[in-house]
């Protein structure tokens, strides 16, 4: 089911994707109410399976609060705000206890407030919150079984009590201020992450690598010329798009060089890479069809 707002100048390209909530958000007007905006601020609304997508044309600041106690959020599998219409805060208990959520993408959210916003969430891979400056309370980032990296490159405040019980944690990217903010030493929560084996990276440069333009596939391997980069390249995220929006935001695998075998690729798969440098600045490659 699709709904259009038909007048000149309104964006109708989907930019907001929320998984598994169509049962409680069945139409454009309901979504507008949930986001505290007008129906006329949404130029397009569609349901595919039990997922919704919309063209949201106005920033919304409604806190993403109490997911675990609200049928609107309970079964969420992803919330992708691709152009940053969600501004302001991620509220208390925002993604807490969501057993099915794999991706939360909010590029312009600026604070994580309350407590336990991402605690116990099953978000996978890298949690990137590039505009967050402040993590107000403890336990916002803790007990996350699937997270490998937390990307908060301009964050200058993380309350004590965060970043514990994250068994797969590899890196935390933050503002360099936090490297010496604790009496000349590492922020207490970052120290907790470091004690679990994480590398703490103070982000010194925001220049993304150049784009890969010659990605190709041969006998199960992905081949390309490593791009030039201001900062040292770290790894490459492999995306395999089989027509599901989640696949556009959840890496299929990671590789460290050209010529590496990527198993499980199928005929017709759309494949592309993101080259990631040591500060998790990223650039997308050309797309190929297997």
C-alpha positions as CSV (number, residue, x, y, z in Angstrom):
1,X,0.0,0.0,0.0
2,X,1.3,3.4,-0.9
3,X,0.1,6.9,-0.2
4,X,1.2,10.1,-1.9
5,X,0.8,13.8,-0.9
6,X,0.5,15.3,-4.4
7,X,1.6,18.9,-4.6
8,X,4.5,20.6,-6.2
9,X,7.8,20.7,-4.5
10,X,7.2,17.9,-1.9
11,X,9.9,15.3,-1.7
12,X,8.5,11.8,-2.4
13,X,11.8,9.9,-2.2
14,X,11.7,7.6,0.9
15,X,14.2,8.6,3.6
16,X,12.7,6.9,6.7
17,X,12.5,3.1,7.0
18,X,11.1,1.3,10.1
19,X,10.9,-2.4,10.2
20,X,8.0,-4.6,11.5
21,X,5.7,-1.9,12.7
22,X,3.0,-1.6,10.0
23,X,0.5,-3.3,12.4
24,X,0.5,-0.3,14.6
25,X,1.5,2.4,12.0
26,X,-0.9,1.5,9.2
27,X,-1.0,4.8,7.4
28,X,0.6,8.2,6.8
29,X,-1.5,10.1,9.4
30,X,-0.6,7.6,12.1
31,X,3.1,8.0,11.4
32,X,2.8,11.8,11.5
33,X,1.1,11.6,14.9
34,X,3.9,9.3,16.2
35,X,6.5,11.8,15.0
36,X,4.6,14.8,16.2
37,X,4.6,16.4,12.7
38,X,1.8,17.1,10.2
39,X,0.5,14.7,7.7
40,X,1.5,17.3,5.1
41,X,5.1,16.9,6.2
42,X,5.2,13.4,4.8
43,X,5.3,13.2,1.0
44,X,5.1,9.5,0.6
45,X,4.1,6.5,2.7
46,X,4.3,2.8,1.8
47,X,3.9,-0.6,3.5
48,X,5.9,-3.6,2.3
49,X,5.2,-6.7,4.3
50,X,5.1,-5.4,7.8
51,X,7.7,-2.7,7.2
52,X,7.0,1.0,6.5
53,X,8.9,3.6,4.5
54,X,8.2,7.3,4.1
55,X,9.4,10.5,2.7
56,X,9.6,12.7,5.8
57,X,10.0,16.4,4.9
58,X,10.3,17.9,8.3
59,X,12.8,17.3,11.1
60,X,11.3,15.7,14.2
61,X,12.5,15.9,17.7
62,X,10.2,13.5,19.5
63,X,12.2,11.4,21.9
64,X,12.5,7.7,21.0
65,X,11.4,6.7,24.5
66,X,10.3,3.5,26.2
67,X,10.4,1.2,23.3
68,X,10.2,-1.8,25.6
69,X,6.8,-0.7,26.9
70,X,5.2,0.5,23.7
71,X,3.6,-1.6,21.0
72,X,4.7,1.0,18.4
73,X,8.3,-0.1,19.2
74,X,8.2,-3.6,20.6
75,X,8.9,-5.6,17.5
76,X,11.1,-3.0,15.6
77,X,13.8,-4.7,13.5
78,X,15.3,-1.4,12.2
79,X,14.9,2.3,12.3
80,X,16.8,4.0,9.5
81,X,16.7,7.8,9.2
82,X,18.8,8.0,6.1
83,X,19.0,11.8,5.7
84,X,18.9,12.8,9.4
85,X,15.3,14.0,10.0
86,X,15.5,12.8,13.6
87,X,17.3,15.6,15.5
88,X,17.8,16.2,19.1
89,X,17.7,13.4,21.6
90,X,17.6,9.6,21.8
91,X,15.5,9.2,24.9
92,X,15.7,6.9,28.0
93,X,15.1,3.2,27.3
94,X,15.1,4.1,23.6
95,X,16.4,0.8,22.1
96,X,16.5,-1.1,25.4
97,X,15.6,-4.8,25.3
98,X,14.7,-4.8,21.6
99,X,15.5,-8.4,20.8
100,X,15.0,-8.1,17.0
101,X,16.5,-4.7,16.2
102,X,19.6,-4.9,14.0
103,X,20.2,-1.3,12.8
104,X,19.5,2.1,14.3
105,X,20.7,4.9,12.1
106,X,20.3,8.5,13.3
107,X,23.0,10.7,11.7
108,X,21.8,14.0,13.2
109,X,20.7,13.0,16.7
110,X,22.8,15.1,19.1
111,X,22.4,13.6,22.6
112,X,21.7,10.3,24.2
113,X,19.8,11.2,27.3
114,X,18.0,9.5,30.1
115,X,19.4,6.0,30.8
116,X,19.7,2.7,29.1
117,X,19.0,4.1,25.6
118,X,20.8,1.2,23.9
119,X,21.3,-1.2,26.8
120,X,20.6,-4.8,25.9
121,X,19.9,-3.9,22.2
122,X,20.9,-6.4,19.6
123,X,22.1,-3.8,17.1
124,X,24.9,-5.4,15.0
125,X,28.3,-4.3,13.8
126,X,28.9,-0.6,14.1
127,X,26.6,1.8,16.0
128,X,27.3,5.2,14.3
129,X,26.0,8.4,15.9
130,X,28.2,11.0,14.1
131,X,26.4,14.0,15.5
132,X,26.1,13.0,19.2
133,X,28.0,15.3,21.5
134,X,26.8,14.1,24.9
135,X,25.9,10.7,26.5
136,X,24.2,12.0,29.6
137,X,23.6,9.0,31.9
138,X,25.4,5.7,32.6
139,X,24.3,2.4,31.1
140,X,23.2,3.9,27.7
141,X,25.8,1.8,26.0
142,X,26.1,-1.5,27.8
143,X,25.1,-5.2,27.7
144,X,25.1,-5.1,23.9
145,X,26.0,-8.6,22.6
146,X,26.5,-7.8,18.9
147,X,28.3,-4.4,18.8
148,X,31.9,-4.3,17.5
149,X,32.3,-0.6,17.2
150,X,30.8,2.6,18.6
151,X,31.3,5.7,16.4
152,X,30.7,8.9,18.3
153,X,33.4,11.1,16.8
154,X,32.4,14.5,18.2
155,X,31.3,13.3,21.6
156,X,33.0,15.1,24.5
157,X,30.9,13.8,27.4
158,X,30.2,10.1,28.3
159,X,28.8,9.5,31.7
160,X,30.5,6.9,34.0
161,X,28.8,3.5,33.8
162,X,28.7,3.2,30.0
163,X,30.5,0.7,27.7
164,X,30.4,-2.3,30.0
165,X,29.5,-5.9,29.1
166,X,30.0,-5.5,25.4
167,X,31.8,-8.8,24.6
168,X,32.6,-8.1,21.0
169,X,33.7,-4.5,21.3
170,X,36.8,-3.7,19.1
171,X,36.9,0.1,18.8
172,X,35.3,3.3,20.2
173,X,35.7,6.4,18.0
174,X,35.4,9.6,20.0
175,X,36.5,13.2,20.3
176,X,40.2,13.4,21.4
177,X,39.1,15.5,24.4
178,X,37.9,12.2,26.1
179,X,41.4,10.8,25.9
180,X,42.6,13.1,28.7
181,X,39.3,14.3,30.3
182,X,39.6,12.1,33.4
183,X,42.3,14.0,35.4
184,X,44.6,13.8,32.4
185,X,43.7,10.2,31.7
186,X,41.1,8.3,29.7
187,X,37.4,8.9,30.3
188,X,36.1,6.4,32.8
189,X,33.6,4.7,30.5
190,X,36.2,4.5,27.7
191,X,38.6,2.9,30.1
192,X,35.9,0.3,30.8
193,X,35.8,-0.4,27.1
194,X,39.5,-0.5,26.8
195,X,39.7,-3.1,29.6
196,X,37.4,-5.3,27.5
197,X,39.8,-5.2,24.7
198,X,38.6,-2.1,22.7
199,X,40.9,0.3,21.0
200,X,40.0,3.9,21.8
201,X,40.4,6.2,18.8
202,X,40.4,9.9,19.1
203,X,39.1,11.2,15.7
204,X,41.6,13.7,14.4
205,X,40.4,14.1,10.8
206,X,37.0,13.7,9.0
207,X,38.2,13.3,5.4
208,X,36.8,10.2,3.8
209,X,38.9,8.0,1.5
210,X,38.5,8.5,-2.3
211,X,35.9,6.2,-3.9
212,X,36.7,2.8,-5.3
213,X,35.8,2.9,-9.0
214,X,36.9,-0.5,-10.3
215,X,35.3,-3.1,-8.0
216,X,34.9,-6.4,-9.8
217,X,34.2,-10.1,-8.9
218,X,36.0,-13.2,-10.1
219,X,35.8,-16.8,-8.8
220,X,34.4,-15.8,-5.5
221,X,36.8,-12.9,-4.8
222,X,36.2,-9.2,-4.8
223,X,38.9,-7.2,-6.6
224,X,39.7,-3.5,-6.6
225,X,42.4,-0.9,-6.4
226,X,42.8,0.4,-2.9
227,X,41.7,4.1,-2.9
228,X,44.0,6.9,-2.0
229,X,43.2,8.2,1.5
230,X,44.3,11.1,3.7
231,X,44.1,8.7,6.7
232,X,45.3,5.1,6.8
233,X,42.8,2.7,5.5
234,X,41.6,0.1,8.0
235,X,39.1,-2.3,6.4
236,X,36.3,-2.6,3.8
237,X,32.6,-3.2,4.6
238,X,31.0,-5.5,2.1
239,X,27.3,-4.9,1.3
240,X,25.1,-7.4,-0.6
241,X,21.8,-5.9,-1.6
242,X,19.1,-8.5,-2.4
243,X,16.3,-6.0,-2.3
244,X,15.8,-5.6,1.5
245,X,16.4,-2.2,3.0
246,X,18.2,-3.7,6.0
247,X,20.9,-5.0,3.7
248,X,21.7,-1.4,2.6
249,X,22.7,-0.6,6.2
250,X,24.0,-3.9,7.6
251,X,27.3,-5.1,6.2
252,X,27.3,-8.6,4.8
253,X,31.0,-9.1,5.8
254,X,34.3,-7.2,6.3
255,X,37.5,-7.7,4.4
256,X,40.9,-6.1,4.7
257,X,42.2,-6.2,1.2
258,X,41.4,-6.8,-2.5
259,X,41.4,-10.4,-3.6
260,X,39.7,-11.8,-0.5
261,X,37.1,-14.5,-1.1
262,X,33.6,-13.6,0.1
263,X,31.4,-16.7,0.4
264,X,27.7,-17.0,-0.2
265,X,27.4,-14.5,-3.1
266,X,24.6,-15.4,-5.5
267,X,23.9,-14.7,-9.1
268,X,22.0,-11.4,-9.3
269,X,23.4,-10.0,-6.0
270,X,24.2,-6.3,-6.0
271,X,27.5,-5.8,-4.3
272,X,29.4,-2.7,-3.2
273,X,32.0,-1.8,-0.6
274,X,32.6,1.0,1.8
275,X,36.3,1.8,2.3
276,X,36.8,2.7,6.0
277,X,39.8,4.5,7.4
278,X,41.2,4.4,10.9
279,X,38.6,7.1,12.0
280,X,35.7,5.3,10.4
281,X,35.4,7.9,7.7
282,X,33.8,6.0,4.8
283,X,33.4,6.2,1.0
284,X,31.2,4.0,-1.2
285,X,32.5,2.0,-4.2
286,X,30.9,1.4,-7.6
287,X,28.2,-1.3,-7.6
288,X,28.5,-4.6,-9.4
289,X,26.0,-7.4,-10.1
290,X,27.2,-10.9,-9.5
